[in-house]
Amino acid sequence: MHFIELLNEQIRQTTFLEWIAVLLGVAEVLLARKNNVLLYPAGIGGSAITIYLLLKVGLFAESALSAYYVVMSIYGWYVWSRRAGEPPVKIAHATRQEWMITVLISFVGWGIIYLILHHFTSSTVPVWDAWVSSTAWAGTWLLARRRIENWVVLNVSNLFAIPLLFHKNLALFAALTIFLFIIAIFGYFDWRRIYQGQKHSPAY
């Protein structure tokens, strides 16, 4: 009941910018599920707005994460797009080397972000905020490389982000993250199905 009351109150107080950020976030994950490159312009727009919104509530690592999303969206847009004389990158499973990089981003990033938050910001949740951000960084890197496992890693981040956003009384963003968590499950199986189709395609 507290969540419903908080969500209703936040919906009433939600600004135009917040609605735009949420709608672009929904569009981004739905386009990602469909393996559509247009997820990247949607992500860039939503992340740019979210940087400002998260800074206002003191989620500094989350804000930095949104800035990282902008950079990785530009990179992913480039990787996903057809370049002259080259086929677009296909969906595939992460290699052993990519998994090692993913683990390094997650755990080394966690430590670095925590130290920055602890010593240089007023964050009240540095461990929690740092973990959500570092795992999301890793998942976004896998998404940019079009690896199926990006959905798994991103959902690790989502799983911790949901209670963090509730803790910060950002019920609308928590509800969005719950939605993203559910869509990521479908996205994982959709991408596996696309991958199997690629394997049986003569052009694969």
C-alpha positions in Angstrom: 0.0 0.0 0.0 2.9 2.4 0.8 4.3 1.7 -2.7 1.0 2.4 -4.4 0.5 5.6 -2.4 4.1 6.7 -3.2 3.7 5.8 -6.9 0.4 7.8 -7.1 2.0 10.8 -5.4 5.0 10.7 -7.7 2.8 10.4 -10.8 1.0 13.5 -9.7 4.3 15.3 -9.1 6.1 13.9 -12.2 7.5 16.6 -14.4 7.4 16.7 -18.2 11.1 15.8 -18.3 10.6 12.8 -16.1 7.8 11.5 -18.3 10.0 11.9 -21.4 12.9 10.1 -19.7 10.6 7.2 -18.7 9.0 6.9 -22.1 12.3 6.9 -23.9 13.6 4.2 -21.5 10.6 2.1 -22.3 11.1 2.6 -26.0 14.8 1.8 -25.7 14.3 -1.6 -24.1 11.4 -2.6 -26.4 13.6 -1.7 -29.4 16.5 -3.7 -27.9 14.2 -6.7 -27.5 13.4 -6.4 -31.2 17.1 -6.1 -32.1 16.4 -2.7 -33.6 19.2 -0.2 -33.9 16.9 2.7 -33.1 17.2 1.7 -29.5 20.4 3.9 -29.5 18.9 7.3 -30.3 16.1 6.6 -27.8 18.7 5.6 -25.2 20.8 8.7 -25.8 17.8 11.0 -25.3 16.6 9.2 -22.2 20.0 9.0 -20.6 20.8 12.7 -21.2 17.6 13.7 -19.3 18.2 11.1 -16.6 21.7 12.5 -15.8 20.1 15.7 -14.6 17.2 14.0 -12.7 19.5 11.6 -10.8 22.0 14.4 -9.8 19.1 16.2 -8.1 18.5 13.3 -5.7 22.2 12.5 -5.0 22.5 9.3 -7.0 25.9 10.3 -8.3 27.0 6.8 -9.6 23.6 6.3 -11.3 24.1 9.7 -12.9 27.6 8.8 -14.1 26.1 5.5 -15.4 23.7 7.5 -17.5 26.6 9.5 -18.9 28.3 6.2 -19.7 25.1 5.0 -21.4 25.3 8.0 -23.7 28.9 7.1 -24.7 28.1 3.4 -25.1 25.0 4.2 -27.1 27.1 6.1 -29.6 29.6 3.2 -29.7 26.8 0.6 -30.0 25.1 2.6 -32.7 28.3 2.5 -34.7 29.0 -1.2 -34.1 25.4 -2.2 -34.9 25.2 -0.2 -38.1 26.2 -1.5 -41.4 29.6 0.0 -42.4 30.8 0.3 -46.0 31.7 -3.2 -47.3 31.0 -4.9 -43.9 28.0 -6.8 -42.7 26.3 -5.7 -39.5 27.4 -7.4 -36.2 25.3 -10.5 -35.5 23.8 -11.6 -32.2 26.2 -14.1 -30.6 27.1 -15.6 -27.2 29.9 -13.8 -25.2 33.3 -15.3 -25.6 35.5 -16.3 -22.7 37.5 -13.1 -23.1 34.4 -11.0 -23.2 33.2 -12.7 -20.0 36.5 -11.9 -18.3 36.1 -8.2 -19.3 32.5 -8.3 -18.1 33.6 -9.6 -14.7 36.4 -7.0 -14.5 34.0 -4.1 -15.3 31.6 -5.4 -12.7 33.9 -5.9 -9.8 36.8 -3.5 -10.4 34.3 -0.9 -11.4 32.4 -1.5 -8.2 35.4 -0.9 -6.1 36.5 2.2 -8.0 33.0 3.7 -8.1 32.5 3.0 -4.4 35.8 4.8 -3.5 34.8 7.8 -5.6 31.4 8.0 -4.0 32.7 7.4 -0.5 35.4 10.0 -0.6 34.2 12.6 -3.0 30.4 12.7 -2.8 27.7 13.0 -0.2 26.2 9.6 -1.3 24.3 7.8 1.5 24.4 4.5 -0.4 27.8 4.2 -2.0 28.2 0.4 -1.9 24.7 -0.2 -3.3 24.8 2.6 -5.9 28.3 1.5 -7.0 27.2 -2.1 -7.6 24.1 -1.2 -9.5 26.2 1.1 -11.8 29.1 -1.3 -12.3 26.9 -4.2 -13.3 24.9 -2.0 -15.6 28.1 -0.8 -17.2 29.1 -4.4 -17.9 25.7 -5.3 -19.3 25.6 -2.2 -21.6 29.1 -3.2 -22.9 27.8 -6.6 -23.8 24.7 -5.0 -25.4 26.9 -2.8 -27.6 28.7 -5.9 -28.8 25.4 -7.6 -29.4 25.9 -10.5 -27.0 23.0 -12.5 -25.7 24.2 -12.5 -22.1 23.8 -8.7 -21.9 20.2 -9.4 -20.7 21.4 -11.5 -17.8 24.0 -9.0 -16.6 21.6 -6.0 -17.0 19.0 -7.9 -14.9 21.6 -8.4 -12.1 21.8 -4.6 -12.1 18.0 -4.2 -12.3 17.5 -6.6 -9.4 19.5 -4.3 -7.1 18.3 -1.1 -8.6 14.7 -1.7 -7.8 15.0 -1.5 -4.0 17.6 1.3 -4.3 15.1 3.4 -6.2 12.4 2.7 -3.7 14.8 3.6 -0.9 15.3 7.0 -2.6 11.5 7.4 -3.0 11.8 7.2 -6.8 8.8 5.0 -7.2 8.2 5.9 -10.8 11.7 4.9 -11.8 11.4 1.8 -9.7 8.3 0.8 -11.5 10.1 1.4 -14.8 13.0 -0.8 -13.7 10.5 -3.6 -12.8 9.2 -3.3 -16.3 12.7 -3.4 -17.7 13.5 -6.4 -15.6 10.5 -8.3 -17.1 11.3 -7.2 -20.7 14.9 -8.3 -20.3 13.7 -11.8 -19.6 11.7 -11.9 -22.8 14.6 -10.1 -24.6 17.0 -12.9 -23.6 14.8 -15.6 -25.1 14.0 -13.5 -28.2 17.7 -13.0 -28.9 18.4 -16.7 -28.4 15.7 -17.5 -31.0 17.2 -14.9 -33.4 20.6 -16.5 -32.8 19.3 -20.0 -33.6 17.8 -18.6 -36.8 21.1 -17.0 -37.8 22.9 -20.4 -37.3 20.5 -22.0 -39.8 20.6 -19.1 -42.3 22.7 -19.7 -45.5 24.2 -16.2 -44.9 25.4 -16.9 -41.4 
